[in-house]
Amino acid sequence: MSSGRPRRNPFVRWWPILLVALLTGAFVVDRVLFSPSLEPYSDRREMMDTWVSVTVYDTDDQHARVAIDAAFARMAEVVSVASIYDPEAEAARLNAAGRLPSPSAELVRLIDRSILFYTVSRGAFDVAIGPLLALWRYDPEADVQFWELSPEAQQAPIAAAIALGGADRIVIHDGPPAEIVLPPGMSIDLGGIAKGYAVDQALDALDRAGIDHALVNAGGDIGVLGGRPGGEPWEIALRDSEDDSKPVAQFALTDGAIATSGNYLRYYDPNAQVGHIMDPRTGYSAHAASSATVIAPTCTEADALATAVFVLGPADGIELVDGLDKVEAMVLGYEDPTMIARSRHLDRYEIREKDGA
């Protein structure tokens, strides 16, 4: 006997749930199979006495631009701490007064790392090189520039400048209050480490902004994050100083950093005889190598160690690197730049042609 009440179709009752499930599945499939493609975005700006480029991959133009701006802003913060030319910067104020009360954690970190690399390199890397560099810089008020003096006339000033060096003599008081103190007559130059440190900070800013694939290049100090989209590494070429179109070597990096030091681009004298990288142990331009390239987990390490290896030269430089963890290097000879010295495991990063060339 029928009750007279119409029978409800069970499909109608489950239809809303089924619809939600179908829409959710369609969204997931769309995101997996038809997700927005990652596109490259880049910007290039002048800072730290060089050109700095930041390249990222992102799916959104505005987000990419905001992330790139954050990377440049972070590097500018490092400059405001490490510059010796801006009188308001902490490093400049430290040089001027010989001591700096309440230094930022950033400056303490930079100097602490500098002392470490001074020790590791046995003095080949020394940020306490200010008095020595001051001798070789162009002096508009001098009748005769330092590089024009005879070697005999240069010896006493160089010996005096060397005696003022030694990063291990910088004192960092933890406090309170914290303070950095330089020995009398010492001044520092963080140019051999601050650029690499700034690259690391830029990569960190990009990472915090949600960027998974990035490359920061500060005048040859290069840090990379996450490789290229699709799992491909970043490919970085070491150019021939005699022929810019011809790479000496090519390297593949997914994460980490690479830096090259050489005296073939910047000189103190107009005749290009006095290179800007000085050997803090001799007081003269380093001439043990024509270039030194270092691969390391951070650009701070790569930057400082590239300078140290360049000063040490092929044999001693490679010996230093082979004793360090996760660091590799390539050093080109000075008299014969085609003579190439490689660290023990450099082939993990070096891209070779199919014929082995």
Secondary structure, 3 states (H helix, E strand, C coil): CCCCCCCCCHHHHHHHHHHHHHHHHHHHHHHHHCCCCCEEEEEEEEECCEEEEEEEEECCHHHHHHHHHHHHHHHHHHHHHHCCCCCCCHHHHHHHHCEEECCCHHHHHHHHHHHHHHHHCCCCCCCCCHHHHHHHCCCCCCCCCHHHCCHHHHHHHHHHHHHCCCHHHCEEECCCCCEEECCCCCCCCHHHCHHHHHHHHHHHHHHHCCCCCEEEEECCEEEEECCCCCCCCEEEEEECCCCCCCEEEEEEECCEEEEEECCCCCECCCCCCCECCECCCCCCECCCEEEEEEEECCHHHHHHHHHHHHHHHHHHHHHHHHCCCCCEEEEEECCCCCCEEECCCHHHCECCCCCCC
